[in-house]
Each structure stands twice: as structure tokens, then as C-alpha cells.
């Protein structure tokens, strides 16, 4: 969970029920911090992966949710402010809770200026007026790779940090929970290997929807 640079921010916290009899073993806590604690420019003595919290005194979990969210907010320099879902707030029945948060920024490497416009996308695999909706989009000339399999089209875009963004577009079935359940790690590995070994880089115009995805699970 170490933060390698300002682009990627990660945080990990393991909350235990607060104990009165004995404190958390300092040696164990330091060993876990050495592996999982995020790097920071400020030496904050209260930053630890293992944290104690009083679950028992919070019947519905509202206060615990706020404390956990604030801990992650501090660990990620304010970039991630909420991680606990309201309907999954840890209440008095909780004894342990693991919270992991990650914020990654992909700086798309484009050639020349970008164009902002409205574009039509479809909420389903069938392209008809009932599934069509307008979204803000960005269009730019860039370097990319693409290759098709029997089931998906794979598109790879590149960032200024020499990282890749892999986009999967189903060709036969709609992108649904049914499709995603069938996608395994081996499928992803095969698709990524295929595009990186069989497709050549080329320059063309790509249009992407401007979407904001914020999930707390």
C-alpha cells in the first residue's frame, strides 16, 4: 500500500474493538506499518495501520463510519473522503473491520488539443432510442492499440507516466452483471497479453465519455 508518487494514493486500516486490559503489541504494529502504512511527507506519530475503535458504544454505526472516513481522509491527503457505505456502517456487533482505499489518476497522453462535446452512448447492448442517452465526452488524437477476440474488443490507451488504461468492450453480450461474473483473472491476463503482443501502436482519434465513478463497498 506504499504510495509511489503523487498520482497514486493508497491507504489501509484495520480497526479492532478497543481493549481495556491490554494494548496492541507495539512490535507487531510496527512490522505491519513497515509493509502497509502509506508514505507521507509529514511525520505523524498517530498514523498506524492497526487502529482501535469502540464499536460496542455505537448502536447504528454512524459515529464509527465518521471516524473511519476521517482516518482514510487523513491518510490520503483528503483525496478520498468517504469509504464506508451508509447501509454498511459498522455497528455494535462489529469486532473487526478492514478498510482499504485507492485513488489512481490516469493522465491520458494526447497529441494536440482536446475537444469537449456531447455524444450519444447506450445503456444496453442493443442500440435503440430506448437505451440511448447523451453524455459529455472528450475527443483527442492519441497513440493506442486495439485488438478483437471472439467476445471482446480490447483497447489500450497510454498515459504521460507510461502507464496503460485497458478498455474492454463486449462484442456479443451486453456489459452486465452476468458478463462480469464470467470474467476471471485468467481472462484478463489473456486479453492484456494479447493486446500487448499482437497489436501494434497507432495514432488515431479516440472519444471517451466523461464519467465519475465513486464507489464505497
Order of alpha helices (4+ residues) and beta strands (2+ residues): beta-alpha-beta-alpha-beta-beta-beta-beta-beta-alpha-alpha-beta
